[in-house]
Amino acid sequence: MTSGGIAGFPPFADWGPIGQSFGAGLVSWSGTALGASLVFFTARVHQGFLDVVLGFAGGVMLAASFWSLLHPAIELSADYGPWRWLPASVGILVGIVFLHITDQLLPRLQLAAPAKDAKGLPSHWRRTTLLILAITLHNIPEGLALGVVFGAIGDGASPVGLVAAVGLMAGIAFHNLPEGMAVALPLRREGLSPLRSFLYAQLSAAVEPLAAVVGAAAALMAKAVLPYAMGFAASAMLYVVVREVIPETQGSGHPVAATMGIMLGFTLMMALSVSLG
């Protein structure tokens, strides 16, 4: 056994960028599964608690998008001199356009909304399908962000250290906890069995390991565009928080508590990123 490994497996630091990205995606997926498992014990959770936890997770993602993605992207662009902000900015703008087009084309639904309020092109899909699609689309940029960060580390180009990247992984996994609850519990209340509610909810995060591998492969193959890719990944995370997480937490009657959760999550992730990075 390699030192630091478990049961014959090498330690995480020796997995390589693709393996690390896939492993990070599995951990973030497990956050959704863990949150969804609450459906085996109850069909309802206090909305205020859900808003605080989801807000906290949104704050974590906001901080991670800067300290784990945008700041390293700017540092990687030192050759641009006073224009070193440009690659990250281009990545952000491309991400905004891409996600806006996706929003307009694909039907999606906020967690507490009826099916008739689905956004995007008109659809006759059931509310359960729309819910799962909404969270699945939500999880793709998170997986891409993980892959880009671990791919950059494997290339030796990123100023982000492995510990900080693991912090990003933990932050996204924690963010997925309330998402798993927020999908599984409404499905249970709509009449699905606990097992089906759990399976559908955790399936929404199954794209994260695959998206993480795609992000890592792109980062490894195209070192020159890495700052742009990191800007794109940061843009995707910011878009998710501003477009989905914040409105979800502010519209359920607990805006102050949710805001405190956002601020606390942001502060904690900032402290971890600076101290461990």
N, C-alpha and C positions, 0 to 999 in steps of 0.2 A: 504493500500500500504506500502510495506517495504521501509524504508528510503533509498533514492537513486534510487528506482525503477521507472519505467515509466508505467503508465496505468495498474497497478496491477502486473507488472513483477518485480521480485527481481533484485537488481543491479547485474552487470556482475560478481562481485567478489563472489556472492553467487550461481552462476550457477553450480558449480562443474566442475571438469576437462573435463568430456565428453561434457557437455553443452558448456563450454567455447571453447573447441576445435572446436565443430560444428559451434558455432557462429563466431569464428575466420575464419573458412573456408568459411562461407558465406560472410564475409567482403572481404576476398581476392577474392572470386568469383565476388563480386560486382565491384571490380577494373577492371576486364576484361570487364564486361558488360558496365561500364561507358566509358571505352576507345572505345569499339566497337560501342557505340551509336553515335560517331562522323560520322559514315557512313550515318546518316540521314541528315547531313548538307553538306557533301562534299564527293567526291570519291577519293580525293588525298590530301596528306599532305606533306609538304616539307621534303625530306629525311634527311636533316641535323638536323631538329628539332627532328625527330623520333630517329635518332642515339644518340643525346644528352640525350633525355629522357630515352631511353633504356639503355644507358651507366650509367646514374645516378642510375637507378634501379639495374643494375648489381653491382655497387659499394655498394649499400645498402645491397644486398644479401651477398657480400663478407664479409663485416663487421659483419653482423648478424650471419654468419656461425661460426665466431670465438667467438664473445662476448656472443651470446645467446646459442651456442651449444658446441663448442670445449672447451672453457675455463671452463664452468660449468662442463663438463664431466671430465676434469682433476682434478678439485676440488673435485668431487664426488669420485675420485679414490685415495684419500689420504692414504688409508690403504695399497696401493701398494708401498708406500715409494718412493724410487728413480725411480721405474717403473710405477709411476702414469700416465705417458704418454701412457702406453701400451693399455688400453681399447679403448681410443679414436682412437689410431692409427689402431688397429684391425678393428674398425668400419669403418674407412676411407677406408682401403684396401678392406674390404668386399663390401663396396658401390661401389668402382671403378670397381671391377670384375663384380658385378651384373649389373651395368649400361652399362658397355662395352658389355656384352653379350646381353643385351636388344637392344643396338644400332645395333649389328650385325644381330639380328633376325628380328626386326620389321622395315618395310620401313618407312622412315621419310624424310622430305624435309625442307630445310632452306627457310625462308620467301621469298627471292627474286629469288629463283632458279626455273628453269623449271622442269616439272615432270620427265624428263629423267635423271636429276641429283639426284634423290632420293637415299638416303643411305639405307643400310640394304639389305635384300633379294630382288630379283627382284619382281616387282609388276606392275600390270596393273591398279591400282587404279587411279582415276582422281586426278588432282593436288589439287583440293579443299579438297578431302578426306585426302591426304597426309599432307596438311597444318594443318588441324584440328587435325590429329593424332599427328603431331610433337608437337604442343602446349599442347595437352592433356597429353602426356608423360612428357613433361616439367613441368606440374603443379602437377603431383603426388608427387614428392619429396618435393615440397613446402608444400603441405598439410600434409605430414608425419612429416616434421620438426615442423610445428605448433602444431600438436598433441603431439609429443614427449615433447615439451617444456611445454605445458599446463598440460600434464599428469604428468610430473615430479613435477610441482608446487603442483598439487593436492595430490601427494604422500608425500609432505613435505620434499622431499629429495633434490630438486634442489636449488642451490644457486642463481638461477635467480628469481627475483621478478616478481609479476604480471605486474607491470608497464613496465618492460623491455620486457616481453612476448607480451604485447599489442603493444610495439614499433616494435617488429618483425612482428606482424600481419599487422601493418600499412605499414611497409617497403615492405612486400610481395604484399599487395594490390596496393601500388604505382607502384611496378614493373610490376603488371599485366595491368596497364593502357596502356602503349605503346604496350603491347602484343595484347590487344584487338583491338587497332588501326591497328596494323601490320597484323592481320588476316582479319579483316572486310573489310578494304579498298582494298586490292588485290582481294578479292572475288567480291566486287562491280565492280571493273574494268574488271573482267572476265565476267560480264554480269548478275550476280545475282541481285535480287532486294535488296533495302536497308534493308527491313525487314528480308529476308533470310540471307543476309550477317551478320546482327546483331545477329540473332538467332544462326547461326553456330559458330560465333566467341565466343559468351559468353558461348555456350555449351561446348567449349573446357576446361573451368575452372570448370565445374560442378563436376569434380572428387575431387576438393579440400576439400569440407566439409566431404566427405566420407573418403578420405585419412587421414584427420585430426583426425577423430574419431578412425580409425584403429591405428594411431600412439599413441593416448592418451591411448587407451585400452592396447596396448603393454607395454607402460611405466608403467601403473598401475599394470599390472599383473606380471611384471618381474623386480622388483627393482634391482636385482643383475646385470642384463644386461643393466641397464639404461645408463651407460657411453658408452657402445658399441653402443646402439641405437642412442644416441646423436651424436656419431662419424659418424655413418652411415648416419644420416639425414644431418649432415654438409657436408659429402662427396657428397651427392646427390646435394645439393645446389651449391657446388663448381664446380661439374661436369657440371651442367647446365650453369653456368656463363662462364666457360672456354671453353666448347665445343660448346655452342650455342650463348650466348649473346655477348661475346667479338668478335668472328668472324663476327657476323652479323653487329656489329657497325663499324668494321674496314674495311669492304669491300665495302662500299658504297660511298667513296669519301670524307668522313668527319672524318678522323681518329683522328686528334688533338682535335676537338670539342668533339668527343665521349669519348676520353681519359680524358679530363677535367671533363666530366660528371661523369665518373667512380670515379675519385678521389674525386669529391665533394660529391657524394653519400656515398662513403666509410667514409669520414670524418664526415659527418652529423650523420650517423648511429653509428659510434664510439662514438661521443660526447653524443648522446642520451643514448646509452647503458651504458656508464660509469656514467653519471650524474643521470640516473633514476634507474639503477640497484642496 
